[in-house]
């Protein structure tokens, strides 16, 4: 059986890596700005998670990233899915 904490860490890092790859190649200033915000927020949550500053995986709480993306006119479905996957796993374990 997979360790939920390790699996969440893997999924979150995967989402961060994808966002950073998009950021590295994006030339549109508005889209770059969105990727920068997403990367900053995910990385900040990752740091809090690693230091024990967040509730445990599977506690029923999310971290708001999926909701934030849904409020933007954000059309990168691959990034949205990766973020949603990490957040859903965090919420449900």
Order of alpha helices (4+ residues) and beta strands (2+ residues): alpha-alpha-alpha-alpha
